Amino acid sequence: MNAELQGHGEELITLAMGNEPPPARDLLGITHDVTGILHRTQLRLEGILGPDRAADVDPSALEIWNFVDLYRLEPAARAAIQRMP
């Protein structure tokens, strides 16, 4: 999951740091890609645990976005900042 998200990091940062609001198609495209990654991974996590074991796990531990490694997005953020005028 984190490797897939890392591939979108620079695009996310670039869109977020732009001087003008990005076109809707760009925002929709990147959010579609990112939420797709998160959704697939969430389903995998729940499938691995199964409903019986998942019932005994703290709900926040079952929220896949809590496992996003923000450190892996740092290079994309630095690259986007360096490209800024």
Contacts in CASP RR format, 6 or more apart in sequence:
PFRMAT RR
TARGET T0000
AUTHOR 0000-0000-0000
METHOD contacts of the structure
MODEL  1
MNAELQGHGEELITLAMGNEPPPARDLLGITHDVTGILHRTQLRLEGILG
PDRAADVDPSALEIWNFVDLYRLEPAARAAIQRMP
1 37 0 8 1.000
1 38 0 8 1.000
1 41 0 8 1.000
1 64 0 8 1.000
1 67 0 8 1.000
1 68 0 8 1.000
2 67 0 8 1.000
2 68 0 8 1.000
2 69 0 8 1.000
2 72 0 8 1.000
3 72 0 8 1.000
4 37 0 8 1.000
5 34 0 8 1.000
5 37 0 8 1.000
5 68 0 8 1.000
5 72 0 8 1.000
5 73 0 8 1.000
6 72 0 8 1.000
6 73 0 8 1.000
6 76 0 8 1.000
7 76 0 8 1.000
8 30 0 8 1.000
8 33 0 8 1.000
8 34 0 8 1.000
8 37 0 8 1.000
9 73 0 8 1.000
9 76 0 8 1.000
9 77 0 8 1.000
10 76 0 8 1.000
10 79 0 8 1.000
10 80 0 8 1.000
11 30 0 8 1.000
12 30 0 8 1.000
12 34 0 8 1.000
12 73 0 8 1.000
12 76 0 8 1.000
13 73 0 8 1.000
13 76 0 8 1.000
13 77 0 8 1.000
13 79 0 8 1.000
13 80 0 8 1.000
13 81 0 8 1.000
14 80 0 8 1.000
14 83 0 8 1.000
15 22 0 8 1.000
15 26 0 8 1.000
15 27 0 8 1.000
15 30 0 8 1.000
17 80 0 8 1.000
17 81 0 8 1.000
17 84 0 8 1.000
38 64 0 8 1.000
38 65 0 8 1.000
41 64 0 8 1.000
41 67 0 8 1.000
42 63 0 8 1.000
42 64 0 8 1.000
45 62 0 8 1.000
45 64 0 8 1.000
46 54 0 8 1.000
46 62 0 8 1.000
49 57 0 8 1.000
49 62 0 8 1.000
54 62 0 8 1.000
60 66 0 8 1.000
END
